């Protein structure tokens, strides 16, 4: 089985997250995608970060009726900062060798990986599906980044839109549809008492209102 790992603060999860994940799932024929909210993101000091359990509840309820999408509290069950390499190993331990995992991330996060804990181990452990912000020029930028920061020896396969390496896992480039929704936008609209209908799943609206989040 092949499954995606989609992490983030999800502060809050919105329709853009779900549409992009749906596109990736279809493109790579993934059986499942696990959405896992970060408990304590080591690279973010957002003072407007909703409690982890509230963010998890929004993810869980938003995905409840979506086939192949699952919420995971795997990072919430650990203490301390949420490091991606630890999460990958936890998934591998939980699901065993019969599941091949793909780590989903935007290009901004991808280019930030050298600042992550044991970042080179991530490229050894799982294939990565990168979703660039723009379609033009990103492959060359990613190729230069891989050569400078990860390892020399990556080869680009234009037909498969994939970087391969004889020792490390593959890097896939997925041009997901551009969706002009962000969690920052959602929080700003809530703070200004503006509607977020159509931007987030209905359970997110309900939880934000009921628990007075982002005010």
C-alpha positions in Angstrom: 0.0 0.0 0.0 1.1 3.6 -0.7 0.1 6.4 1.6 0.7 10.1 1.9 1.8 12.0 5.0 0.6 15.5 5.1 1.7 17.5 8.1 1.3 21.1 9.2 -0.1 23.4 11.9 -3.5 23.3 10.2 -4.3 26.5 12.0 -6.9 26.0 10.8 -7.4 23.4 8.0 -9.1 24.9 5.0 -10.6 23.8 1.7 -7.3 24.5 -0.1 -5.5 21.8 2.0 -8.2 19.3 1.1 -8.3 20.1 -2.6 -4.5 19.9 -3.0 -4.4 16.6 -1.1 -7.2 15.3 -3.3 -5.2 16.2 -6.4 -2.1 14.5 -5.1 -4.0 11.4 -4.0 -5.4 11.0 -7.5 -2.2 11.8 -9.3 -0.2 9.2 -7.5 -3.0 6.7 -6.8 -2.4 6.8 -3.1 -4.6 4.5 -1.0 -4.6 6.9 2.0 -3.4 10.3 3.1 -2.8 11.0 6.8 -3.2 14.6 7.9 -1.2 15.1 11.1 -1.4 18.5 12.9 1.8 19.6 14.7 1.6 19.8 18.4 4.6 22.1 19.0 6.0 23.2 15.6 9.8 24.0 16.2 10.0 26.6 13.4 6.8 28.5 14.2 6.3 30.9 17.1 2.8 31.9 16.1 1.1 33.5 19.1 -2.3 32.9 17.4 -1.8 29.2 17.3 -5.0 27.4 18.4 -4.6 24.7 21.0 -3.4 21.4 19.4 -6.5 19.5 20.3 -8.7 22.1 18.7 -6.7 22.0 15.5 -6.9 18.2 15.6 -10.6 18.3 16.1 -11.0 20.5 13.1 -9.0 18.2 11.0 -10.7 15.0 12.3 -14.2 16.3 11.8 -13.4 17.9 8.3 -12.2 14.5 7.0 -14.8 12.3 8.7 -16.8 11.6 5.5 -13.9 11.7 3.0 -12.8 8.4 1.6 -9.1 7.8 2.0 -8.4 10.8 4.2 -7.5 10.2 7.9 -6.6 12.5 10.8 -3.7 11.4 12.9 -2.8 12.6 16.4 0.6 11.0 16.1 2.4 14.2 16.9 0.0 15.2 19.7 0.8 12.0 21.6 4.5 12.9 21.9 6.0 15.5 24.2 8.3 18.3 23.0 8.7 19.8 19.6 7.2 18.0 16.5 10.1 16.8 14.4 9.2 15.3 11.0 11.9 12.6 11.1 10.4 11.3 14.4 6.9 11.3 12.9 8.1 9.4 9.8 9.6 6.7 12.0 6.5 6.6 14.2 4.3 5.9 11.1 6.7 3.3 9.9 6.7 1.6 13.2 2.9 1.7 13.4 2.1 0.5 9.9 5.1 -1.8 9.2 7.1 -2.5 6.0 4.1 -3.2 3.8 3.2 0.6 3.6 5.3 2.9 1.4 5.0 6.5 2.6 5.2 9.7 0.6 5.8 13.0 2.5 3.7 15.8 1.0 5.0 19.4 1.3 4.9 22.8 -0.4 8.0 24.1 -2.0 8.5 26.7 0.8 8.7 23.9 3.4 10.9 21.8 1.1 13.5 24.6 0.7 13.5 25.0 4.5 14.4 21.3 5.2 18.1 22.0 5.9 17.0 23.7 9.1 15.1 20.6 10.2 16.3 17.9 12.7 18.3 15.1 10.9 17.0 16.5 7.6 19.1 14.2 5.4 17.6 11.2 7.1 14.2 12.3 5.8 15.5 12.0 2.2 16.7 8.6 3.0 13.5 7.4 4.7 10.7 8.5 2.4 9.9 9.8 -1.1 8.8 13.4 -1.1 6.0 14.9 -3.2 6.8 18.6 -3.6 4.0 21.0 -4.6 5.6 24.1 -6.1 4.0 27.5 -5.7 4.6 28.3 -9.4 5.0 26.2 -12.5 7.9 28.0 -14.2 11.5 27.5 -13.2 11.0 25.5 -10.1 12.5 22.3 -11.4 15.9 24.0 -12.0 15.7 25.6 -8.6 14.9 22.3 -6.9 17.7 20.6 -8.9 20.2 23.2 -7.6 18.9 22.9 -4.1 19.2 19.1 -4.1 22.7 19.3 -5.5 23.9 21.9 -2.9 22.1 20.9 0.2 21.1 17.2 0.0 23.3 15.1 -2.2 24.9 15.2 -5.6 23.7 12.6 -8.1 20.0 13.3 -8.5 18.7 12.7 -12.0 15.7 14.5 -13.5 13.1 12.3 -15.3 11.0 14.8 -17.3 8.3 12.3 -18.3 7.7 11.1 -14.7 8.4 14.6 -13.2 10.7 12.9 -10.7 14.2 13.3 -9.3 15.9 9.9 -8.7 19.0 9.0 -6.8 20.9 5.7 -6.5 20.9 5.9 -2.7 18.2 8.3 -1.6 14.4 8.2 -2.1 12.8 9.9 -5.1 11.5 13.5 -5.2 8.3 14.0 -7.2 7.1 17.3 -8.5 3.4 17.8 -8.4 1.9 20.9 -9.9 -1.3 21.0 -7.8 -4.0 23.5 -8.7 -3.4 27.0 -7.3 -5.9 27.9 -4.6 -5.9 31.3 -3.1 -6.8 30.3 0.4 -4.5 30.4 3.4 -4.8 29.8 7.1 -3.6 33.3 7.7 -6.5 34.6 5.6 -8.9 32.6 7.6 -7.6 33.8 10.9 -7.7 37.4 9.7 -11.3 37.1 8.5 -12.3 35.6 11.8 -10.6 38.4 13.8 -12.5 41.0 11.7 -15.8 39.1 12.1 -16.0 38.3 8.3 -17.5 35.2 6.9 -15.3 32.1 6.2 -18.1 30.1 4.6 -16.9 28.3 1.5 -13.3 28.7 2.6 -13.3 26.0 5.2 -15.2 22.8 5.9 -18.4 23.5 7.9 -17.0 21.7 11.1 -14.2 24.2 11.1 -16.6 27.1 11.1 -18.5 25.5 14.0 -15.5 24.8 16.1 -14.0 28.2 15.6 -17.3 29.8 16.6 -18.0 27.5 19.6 -14.5 27.7 21.0 -13.9 31.4 20.2 -10.7 30.8 18.3 -8.6 33.4 16.5 -10.3 36.4 18.2 
